Amino acid sequence: MVPMINPEEKIQRYYDNLWSVGKKFNQKFLDGGFHFGYYEKGVMNYRKAIQNMNKYISGLLGLGDGQAFDVLEAGCGIGATSRYLAKKYPECHFTGISLGMEEIELAKKIQNQQNLTNIQFLSGNYKNTGFQNNSFDRVFALESIVYAIKKEDVINEISRILKPHGKCVIIDGFFPKDQPSSSFLKNAYMLMLSKRSIPGVVSLQEMQSYLKSAGFTDIVIHDLSKHISKHYLFGGFFVSLRGLVSAEVRRLINKGKGKTNEDTDKIIGGAGFLEMLLGITKNLGYYTIVATKK
Ligand SMILES: C[S@@+](CC[C@H](N)C(=O)[O-])C[C@H]1O[C@@H](n2cnc3c(N)ncnc32)[C@H](O)[C@@H]1O
């Protein structure tokens, strides 16, 4: 009998394998993070776009004015966004948690190299963080909520650990309508997402109802889809092709030589195709959700 593997274990293994110690990584991920980025006028390449997303998040969090906020990044991965924010706002304290052990090791290693003392990185599950009630002024999650098996569990936990009037910022993929109009497309998305260990996507309506039930108010949604796809449709195609081809070339060159970063390339390949699907079909969108705890 094939042993059943719990979906969270699958995600953890996936990220442990992706960022495992000993691999060589492209500096742009270490500096910017592992997400789609935010394209706009003047920001036309991926390296700039991932940096620009961090800048965009910094604006949404409303840090600054000397306020010493406690900020949690839920699903921080290798911690690039938190490092960016920690440098920009030395008066604030940042905590990053993520499921993978290896990505957290890498996050800590870079933090030490950069002598950043206002961050802590911890391996943990965002649906059950172990932090005390009302611990944080801000919680943000960049492309991580989509990995939750039940998104409402994470929203309830974020609400518990946020202080009253604290803000939560979520950036991720959601269905704009309740269900995609075509089951063929829904299956295509799911196939693509499952390759990246993503268990499922919910609609914006569902997210709003989870947020309201968890005691959030002033829920504001922005559609960022065009900042990651539409205008960059053909760019997405070439990024895909390059990622997949370079993964294959590395695999052949490094056959038997140990670990390489071919997984990262494959995922970038997958991401490019996903961008194309997003842009063409508009059945799955990419959104920012900002909400305030009552
Ligand atoms: C696409 S990566 C994004 C990482 C980071 N936010 C960034 O932009 O570079 C998704 C992250 O979600 C994290 N994640 C998935 N499920 C999680 C869970 N249950 N608890 C904590 N983190 C989780 C993974 O470990 C992974 O680092």
The ligand as an SDF file (V2000), in Angstrom:
LIG
                    3D

 27 29  0  0  0  0  0  0  0  0999 V2000
    5.4410   31.0420   -3.1130 C   0  0  0  0  0  0  0  0  0  0  0  0
    6.2190   30.9460   -1.5360 S   0  0  0  0  0  0  0  0  0  0  0  0
    6.2110   32.6450   -1.0850 C   0  0  0  0  0  0  0  0  0  0  0  0
    7.2480   32.9370   -0.0480 C   0  0  0  0  0  0  0  0  0  0  0  0
    7.4320   34.4060    0.2820 C   0  0  0  0  0  0  0  0  0  0  0  0
    6.1940   35.0120    0.7130 N   0  0  0  0  0  0  0  0  0  0  0  0
    7.9950   35.1460   -0.8960 C   0  0  0  0  0  0  0  0  0  0  0  0
    7.2350   35.9100   -1.5030 O   0  0  0  0  0  0  0  0  0  0  0  0
    9.1630   34.9730   -1.2130 O   0  0  0  0  0  0  0  0  0  0  0  0
    4.9690   30.2320   -0.4790 C   0  0  0  0  0  0  0  0  0  0  0  0
    5.3940   30.0650    0.9670 C   0  0  0  0  0  0  0  0  0  0  0  0
    4.2680   29.6960    1.7660 O   0  0  0  0  0  0  0  0  0  0  0  0
    4.7720   28.8860    2.8140 C   0  0  0  0  0  0  0  0  0  0  0  0
    3.6830   28.1040    3.4110 N   0  0  0  0  0  0  0  0  0  0  0  0
    2.8600   27.2360    2.7930 C   0  0  0  0  0  0  0  0  0  0  0  0
    2.0220   26.6640    3.6860 N   0  0  0  0  0  0  0  0  0  0  0  0
    2.3200   27.1900    4.8990 C   0  0  0  0  0  0  0  0  0  0  0  0
    1.8330   26.9900    6.2160 C   0  0  0  0  0  0  0  0  0  0  0  0
    0.8470   26.1150    6.4830 N   0  0  0  0  0  0  0  0  0  0  0  0
    2.3850   27.6870    7.2310 N   0  0  0  0  0  0  0  0  0  0  0  0
    3.3980   28.5650    6.9920 C   0  0  0  0  0  0  0  0  0  0  0  0
    3.9090   28.7990    5.7500 N   0  0  0  0  0  0  0  0  0  0  0  0
    3.3880   28.1080    4.7200 C   0  0  0  0  0  0  0  0  0  0  0  0
    5.7920   28.0020    2.1590 C   0  0  0  0  0  0  0  0  0  0  0  0
    6.6590   27.4380    3.1190 O   0  0  0  0  0  0  0  0  0  0  0  0
    6.4450   28.9850    1.1900 C   0  0  0  0  0  0  0  0  0  0  0  0
    7.5510   29.5830    1.7610 O   0  0  0  0  0  0  0  0  0  0  0  0
  1  2  1  0
  2  3  1  0
  2 10  1  0
  3  4  1  0
  4  5  1  0
  5  6  1  0
  5  7  1  0
  7  8  2  0
  7  9  1  0
 10 11  1  0
 11 12  1  0
 11 26  1  0
 12 13  1  0
 13 14  1  0
 13 24  1  0
 14 15  1  0
 14 23  1  0
 15 16  2  0
 16 17  1  0
 17 18  1  0
 17 23  2  0
 18 19  1  0
 18 20  2  0
 20 21  1  0
 21 22  2  0
 22 23  1  0
 24 25  1  0
 24 26  1  0
 26 27  1  0
M  CHG  2   2   1   9  -1
M  END
$$$$
